[in-house]
Amino acid sequence: MTLSETFPGTLPETRLKALPQTLRVGGLLSGTSMDGADALLLEVNGTNPLQLEWRVVAFHSEPWSAEMREGIREACRSGDARRLGGLHVALGEAFARVFLELLERSGVPPGGVAAIGSHGQTVWHEPPEGGRRGYSLQLGDPATLAERTGIPVVHDFRARDLAAGGHGAPLVPWPDRVLLHRGGVGRALQNLGGMGNVTFLPASGVLEEVVAFDTGPGVALLDAAAFRASGGTQPFDVDGRRAARGRADPVLLEALLEDPFFRMPPPRTTGREHFGDGFLDGVVARVAPDGEAAWDDLLATLTQLTAESVARAYAEYLPTQGVDEVVLAGGGASNPALVAALTRSLAPLPVRTGTDALGIDPDAREAAAFALLAWAHLRGIPGNVAGATGAAGPRVLGSFTPGGGGA
């Protein structure tokens, strides 16, 4: 069976013959938590996604400065064209610097990298609704990245899926299947970035049986509440300490879980447009927290909101009898209060964390995904799971900006 028959939508195989068997590809992104840039270099040997040999050559995560972090938040809030344009270029420069630092650490020259898969920074995501197509905006100028590094850049991964009627997300299920499936084990890979999303990899490994969707808020509401509670001195609830001190309000929790998103069947996606500052404004106006104890209680409630929304989504939309383990990734996996809440809410499903559980550094998972999506683009292989995004079918994702110049 040819590659095109195994993966419908693959480009003609004559294009693939010009590429070497082994490619090094980069992955770059700044997640919805807006806390920094993740850069990864992946070496991939093979041409069939289900028969690849791969290894992570290097991974580096660099926190954004307070100025950059606030610049991203303000651009998202304001929607001002001048702010967005300036941020687009600033992120392109920053991504280039981070990736060049990664190459210097790994001893790999820019010429040894086939392409960088750059997801950029999502500043707005509007899913399809009521017959209206969706749209999504990611910043981080690929031309600047290509110019500074000299490396070709694959970018704008969501656009083709959106044009095909999908949500343009989640995009990690296809790379998850290729990189993280374990034969005979049904795995729910739960990401806890700014937003929460799950990829269910069935024990069979059959791509058509992969289920993926956004579960709701991850740590975005927690980070925003901790920032307000601290008067702007703490960008997140360190080790979940404030949430651990507080007591969740069951009445408020149930009211928050009445949000229409939680009743929406997959395919579904969300973002800070829904579970962001505006959502938190409404919660704060409702409870009017006054003093540390009241803010701690609110953080405990929001922590439980993430945990309970994940558990209810699993019960409604995953084949839970096929789930052997839940593996956590993303920044929220380092929050003990959130991990404890998830463990309680998902019991008796075993909840695991860490590199040994996932098979890769959990913080590197998404960067590895976009590196592999860049590899798929170069090979002409579709990188979406249409059943998860709602697209009309498999599509080769991303746009290509040539390298040259630069380093």
Secondary structure, 3 states (H helix, E strand, C coil): CCHHHHCCCCCCHHHHCCCCCEEEEEEEEECCCCCEEEEEEEEEECCCHHHCEEEEEEEEEEECCHHHHHHHHHHHHHCCHHHHHHHHHHHHHHHHHHHHHHHHHHCCCHHHCCEEEEEEEEEEEECCECCECCEEEEECCHHHHHHHHCCCEEECCHHHHHHCCCCCCCCCHHHHHHHHCCCCCCEEEEEECCEEEEEEECCCCCHHHCEEEEEEECCHHHHHHHHHHCCCCCCCCHHHHHHHHCCCCHHHHHHHCCCHHHHCCCCCCCCCCCCCHHHHHHHHHHHCCCCHHHHHHHHHHHHHHHHHHHHHHHHHHCCHHHCCEEEEECHHHHCHHHHHHHHHHHCCCCEECCHHHHCCCHHHHHHHHHHHHHHHHHHCCCCCCHHHHCCCCCCCCCEEECCCCCC
